[in-house]
Amino acid sequence: MDRSRFLFLEVHGGDRQIAIELESIFRVLASRGETNAAGTMTRLFIYGTLKRGHGRAGLLADQHYLGEARTRPRYRLYRVDQYPGLVHAESGVAVKGELWDVKAECLAELDRVEAVDAGLYRRETIELEAGGQQQPVEAYFYLHPVEGLEDCGRCWTG
């Protein structure tokens, strides 16, 4: 029995038959690359050029938009060039962005576009204000010094 079935059994009073049926549905979705909460999708907090209406939004065209989100006040956005860089900050603000579920193939493309292998960004867990978050959320963090860069405040507007 996998972890998702154990969690369901705990939450729903041990209804084993329903857990088995849900696991079956989960496996079908996984075979199509459409799962989450322990499946093949990654939940991403998007705060810059990948947001809807911005220059790279097309990269998320086939992904699942979950809605607007805001971080806990532990981060800052800086204008690096024509794009923002998110960093950890003791005197942080609650950054506004979007929450997306992203398939593995898209995530690999985003890592390439965000120059993860080149050391420009690193994808890591981020803390959101929303209290009901059940699974980890990741974001792209800028890895270079931000001294002298313009602070973008709470929201990247382009």
Summary of the structure (lengths in Angstrom):
residues: 158
radius of gyration: 17.6
end to end distance: 47.3
largest distance: 59.4
contacts: 436
relative contact order: 0.19
helix: 25%
strand: 30%
